[in-house]
Amino acid sequence: MPELSVLIKTDVALVGKADSTKTEVKVSSKDKDKGRKNKSAHSTDWSEDDEKNNSDGGKNTSEIKRNEKGQLVFKDHPEFTPNLTPKEVLQAGSFGGTYFRPIYSSITKQHYKDVWQELPEDWLDGLNISKQVASSTYRENVNIYNVKCGGSLEMWESSGWIVPQDPYGWFQWYCRFYHGRRTEDDARQISRWAKCAGVKGRWRQNLITKVVRSGCAYDNPSVSPVVRQTLQHWGYKLTLEDYKEGAKRVKPK
């Protein structure tokens, strides 16, 4: 694995890529709707826990606004400021198309499939479910930067990062958080995001440093595409304002 090897997990993980370098995968209406009518007995659904977890079941998603920097504003968690919504992450081309694939969780001891069905339908508009959302085969050309990044689910389960309520990992947590669910695990997951993609996040600053030293524009996709792809999986894309601020912390070689 180039650059990040085992250090970055894409599950936990819209700029500058020319359309000509990304292979389009056209959606089939049958594929999109397949299985939505008959949910799996082992698919997960946040609505079952709405009352218990003090959630409104996503009724407040229309209230999620952006600030002047383009960051999403969650009134109850102002420290959490991603600038990509879950829909934007999926629509951009992420996870090699595999995020919501069928899995066996060693944490819950259950099999899961068709978990993508819990997502709002508009998040999946134009996507081929079997190739861009729930594929068992990782396709680099699905990713906006045409690169592969991340470790296996098993590796992150064994590292203690996965908890029963979100057996797929961080992005599943983010989808549910964005949709209105709130749980005791939110602080931990937001902390993980901050350490990766926050103001002083490791991989955000890593990308800024590489851009500074390359002499290229902040949004040049040829500079560290693996890190860019990973940050996208964490709901973040580098902006000019963030780049200028982070560049002040880059030490000369």
Secondary structure, 3 states (H helix, E strand, C coil): CCCCHHHCCCCCCCCCCCHHHCCCCCCCHHHHHCCCCCCCCCCCCHHHHCCCCCCCCCCCHHHCEECCCCCEECCCCCCCCCCCCHHHHHHHCCHHHCCCCCEEECCCCEEECCHHHHCCHHHHCCCCHHHHHCCCCCCHHHCCCCCCCCCCHHHHHHCCCCCCCCCCCHHHHHHHHHCCCCCCCHHHHHHHHHHHHCCCCHHHHHHHHHHHHHCCCCCCCCCCHHHHHHHHHCCCCCCHHHHHHHHCCCCCC
